[in-house]
């Protein structure tokens, strides 16, 4: 009997052990403490900021235009004849000075006309002297008579006036012949550059033949278009006397020239609704003075212009991408965000000019925040964090180090 009990106990032992383990597991599960529940915290966005600095700036106006001469003329003939000679400088691109000889028309016919006019004048002057002598003789003859005042015809006064008029006529003919002879030589009317030449050596030209075109090199002009709204940034709309900077790419580098706005055309263009200002640049070809590295401003050059506008104080200049829907992202002292409406007085391709909206020292976000909201807390790049969570983490780390040293 005892044998059977021992056998049964031995065979039931695995069941007892399994039951004990199950009971222990139930006890452990029932006494297990639930882990501390912590809400998931979204990380603070990290942004970069810039400080506001108010400035006194000139509200400059961008524009563009093509350089043209202030004066240009068509060289035309005032006499006719065959082209006897042409100057080496009378070619497209030739630079000439005032009074330089450009071409000569065959003068022989005009030299003959001059000699004929000189002879005719000499004859008229001789006839005048003869008539004066006859008048003196007639005057002396009338002195022997007591018939009263002699008549003008008796003193030959009408004949004298006729000879005087004839002398004046011949003097005018001589002056005309001299001018025609001088006009056989074509001279430059001012310092300039030859734009084109339309005649060749030996060609017969008539009155009014276009010999070529000459551009003045003393003063250049540029017509600069502005919108009607841009005129508000000028010191004076009617008399826009202000500086202008012109730039163009020449010889592989950007060259700048300085000029002056001298007038407004005063008419709104019907096609593009723009108003044109005229800039003047003196000595564009540097014929009077040329500094080292300076290049001439050639006619036909396309230039970009910056026109100096009104000077305004209290202006904050920001890059265009920082202003969206007339708002900027201001970061307050507690690192909260404020979407602030701003007063934009002017904008260009790169910057926005703001007035009476931002104070000195305020911080503007340089980072583009997606779905930014008023009151949102952010972290500033490079700024030490003082949050309670970071402080607790630092304290816990310090306690663990202290316990490890005590053991």
Secondary structure, 3 states (H helix, E strand, C coil): CHHHHHHHHHHHHHHHHHHHHHHHHHHHHHHCCCCCCCCCCCCCCEECEEECCCEEEECCEEEEEEEEECCEEEEECCCCEEEEEECCCCCCCCEECCCCEEEEECCHHHHHHHHHHHHHHHHHHHHHHHHHHHHHHHHHHHCCCCCCCCCCCCCCHHHHHHHHHHHHHHHHHHHHHHHHHHCCEEECCCCEEEEEECCCCCCEECCCCEEEEEEECCEEEEEEEEECHHHHHCCCCCCCCEEEEEEEEECCEEEEEEEEEEEEEEEECCCCCEEEEEEEEECCCCCCCCCCCCCCCCCCCEEEEEECCCEEEEEEEEEHHHCECCEEEEECCCCEEEEEECCEEEECCCEEEEECCCCCCCEEECCCCCCCCCCCECEECCCCCCCHHHHHHHHHHHHHHHHHHHC
